[in-house]
Amino acid sequence: MNKHKILVVDDEEDLCEILKYNLENEGFEVEMAYSAEEALELNLDTFSLLILDIMMGKMSGFKMAEKIKKEKKLSVPIIFLTAKDTENDTLTGFSLGADDYISKPFSVRQVIARVKAVLNRTNPKVKLEESIIYKGLKINANRKIAQINNESIKLTKKEFEILKLLVENPGRIYSREEILDEIWKENVIVGDRTIDVNIARIRKKMGSYGKTIVNRSGYGYCFDSEKI
């Protein structure tokens, strides 16, 4: 199987080196660029994923993403890195077609998990791993099974899909409306309260692992792997 090729774009050279070292240890091929201008000189359609810092010298990561999508007409997946953690920045990133958004400081384990999740979603023909595993928690998307310490959790179809969505995208906050759009694709009328009820059931069935499903200041829900 060919290696996924990742481009890291950040004006912090030490951070680029850290990400390159750890991503290569996971089997990825990694190139680095220390500015958006330098990155735009590369053949970007050869990369499976771009990791872009937002705040860089003359051209921001947002501006680079806009050029990639609108001028170069490329659909390469993008993960934004930022020292800021505001709702407006997050919304701007996703409006530009971002696939994920990671706030600094971050753990390398978190970045690797999100990189794999994005590549699994955007490259369905290339399966990186059969299961998503965080310590005793295991999600097998193919078999539709969730386990904790090798014991199956008895989830309904919708409960499994909600849990899988959150675990596949650790740290990303999903509003109730976004969860409804992702899980209840069929044309049915479902209220926000339905999400809260399903989340409460999932947490209860997960026992001590239920604390990993977090409500972020009323914005929505996310999976926090650091709470395991």
C-alpha positions in Angstrom: 0.0 0.0 0.0 1.4 3.5 -0.9 2.0 5.7 2.0 -0.2 8.7 2.6 1.7 11.9 1.9 1.2 14.8 4.3 2.3 18.5 4.1 2.8 20.4 7.3 2.8 24.2 6.8 3.8 26.3 9.9 6.4 29.0 10.4 7.4 27.4 13.7 10.2 25.1 12.5 10.5 23.2 15.7 6.8 22.3 15.6 7.1 21.2 12.0 10.0 18.9 13.0 8.1 17.4 15.9 5.0 16.7 13.7 7.2 15.3 10.9 9.1 12.9 13.3 5.9 11.6 14.9 3.8 11.3 11.8 6.7 9.4 10.0 6.8 7.0 13.0 3.2 6.3 12.2 4.1 5.3 8.6 3.2 8.6 6.8 5.4 10.4 4.3 5.8 14.0 5.5 7.0 17.2 3.8 7.3 20.6 5.4 6.9 24.2 4.4 7.6 27.2 6.6 5.2 29.6 4.9 2.0 29.5 2.8 3.9 31.1 -0.1 6.5 28.3 0.0 3.7 25.6 0.2 1.8 27.0 -2.8 4.9 26.4 -5.0 4.6 22.7 -4.3 2.5 20.2 -6.3 -0.3 20.1 -3.8 -2.4 17.5 -5.6 0.2 14.9 -4.6 -0.7 15.2 -0.9 -3.4 13.2 0.9 -3.7 15.8 3.6 -2.5 19.4 4.5 -1.9 20.5 8.1 -2.0 24.3 8.0 -1.2 26.8 10.7 -3.6 29.8 10.6 -1.3 32.6 11.8 1.7 32.8 9.6 3.8 35.7 8.1 2.4 37.4 5.0 -0.3 34.9 4.1 -2.5 33.1 6.6 -3.5 29.5 6.5 -7.1 30.7 5.9 -5.9 32.6 2.8 -3.9 29.7 1.6 -6.9 27.3 2.0 -9.1 29.8 0.0 -6.5 29.8 -2.8 -6.3 26.0 -2.9 -10.1 25.6 -3.0 -11.1 28.5 -5.3 -8.1 29.1 -7.5 -6.3 25.8 -7.7 -9.7 23.9 -7.5 -8.2 21.2 -5.3 -10.2 19.1 -2.8 -7.3 18.0 -0.7 -8.4 17.5 3.0 -7.2 20.3 5.4 -6.6 20.3 9.2 -6.0 23.8 10.6 -3.7 24.5 13.5 -4.2 27.6 15.6 -3.1 29.2 18.8 -6.6 30.7 19.1 -9.6 28.9 20.3 -12.6 31.0 19.3 -15.9 30.0 17.8 -15.5 32.5 15.0 -12.1 31.1 13.9 -13.6 27.6 14.0 -16.5 28.6 11.9 -14.3 30.4 9.4 -12.1 27.3 9.1 -15.0 25.0 8.4 -16.6 27.5 6.0 -13.3 27.3 3.9 -13.7 23.5 3.7 -11.6 22.4 6.6 -11.9 18.8 7.7 -10.8 19.5 11.3 -9.4 22.2 13.5 -6.8 21.7 16.3 -6.0 24.3 18.9 -2.5 24.8 20.3 -1.1 23.5 22.5 -2.0 20.0 21.6 -0.8 16.5 22.3 1.0 14.6 19.5 -1.3 11.7 20.1 -4.3 13.9 19.5 -2.9 15.1 16.2 -2.2 11.6 15.0 -5.7 10.4 16.0 -7.3 13.3 14.0 -5.0 12.8 11.0 -6.1 9.1 10.8 -9.8 10.0 11.3 -9.7 12.5 8.5 -7.9 10.2 6.1 -10.3 7.3 7.0 -13.2 9.6 6.1 -11.7 11.2 2.9 -9.9 8.1 1.5 -12.6 5.4 1.8 -10.7 3.0 -0.5 -7.7 3.1 1.8 -8.5 1.7 5.2 -5.9 2.7 7.7 -7.2 0.6 10.5 -10.2 -1.7 11.1 -11.0 -0.3 14.6 -10.6 3.0 16.4 -9.0 2.3 19.8 -8.5 4.4 22.9 -7.2 2.3 25.8 -10.2 0.0 26.6 -12.6 1.7 24.2 -12.9 0.1 20.8 -15.1 1.1 17.9 -15.4 -1.3 14.9 -17.2 0.6 12.1 -17.4 -2.4 9.8 -19.0 -4.7 12.3 -21.0 -1.9 14.0 -19.6 -2.9 17.4 -18.5 -0.7 20.4 -16.6 -2.4 23.2 -15.1 -1.4 26.5 -12.5 -3.7 27.9 -13.6 -6.4 25.3 -17.2 -6.2 26.5 -19.8 -5.2 23.9 -21.9 -2.1 24.7 -25.5 -2.6 23.7 -26.2 0.5 21.7 -29.1 1.3 19.4 -28.2 2.1 15.7 -28.4 5.8 16.3 -26.5 5.7 19.6 -23.7 3.8 17.8 -23.6 6.3 14.9 -23.4 9.2 17.4 -20.6 7.6 19.4 -18.7 6.7 16.2 -19.0 10.2 14.8 -17.6 11.7 18.0 -14.8 9.2 18.5 -13.7 9.4 14.9 -13.2 13.2 15.4 -11.7 13.6 18.9 -11.9 17.1 20.3 -14.1 18.4 17.5 -17.3 20.0 18.9 -20.5 19.0 17.1 -23.6 21.1 17.7 -26.9 19.4 18.1 -27.9 20.6 14.7 -24.7 19.1 13.1 -25.3 15.7 14.8 -28.9 15.7 13.6 -27.8 16.4 10.0 -25.1 13.7 10.2 -27.1 10.9 11.9 -30.7 11.6 10.9 -30.2 12.1 7.2 -33.7 10.9 6.3 -36.4 13.6 6.2 -37.9 13.2 9.6 -38.6 15.8 12.3 -36.3 15.3 15.3 -35.7 17.9 18.0 -32.5 19.0 19.8 -33.7 17.2 22.9 -33.4 13.9 21.1 -29.6 14.4 20.9 -29.4 15.1 24.7 -31.4 12.0 25.4 -29.3 9.8 23.2 -26.0 11.2 24.6 -27.3 10.6 28.2 -28.0 6.9 27.3 -24.6 6.5 25.6 -22.8 7.9 28.7 -24.7 5.6 31.0 -24.0 2.5 28.9 -20.3 3.4 28.7 -20.0 3.5 32.5 -16.7 5.2 33.6 -15.9 5.9 30.0 -19.0 8.0 29.7 -17.0 11.0 31.0 -15.2 11.1 27.6 -18.4 12.5 26.0 -18.3 16.1 27.0 -20.6 19.1 26.6 -18.5 22.1 25.7 -20.1 25.2 27.2 -23.4 24.6 25.5 -21.9 24.7 22.0 -22.3 20.9 21.6 -20.7 17.6 22.3 -17.2 16.2 21.6 -15.1 13.1 22.5 -12.3 14.0 24.9 -9.7 11.1 24.8 -7.7 12.8 27.6 -10.4 11.9 30.1 -9.8 8.1 29.7 
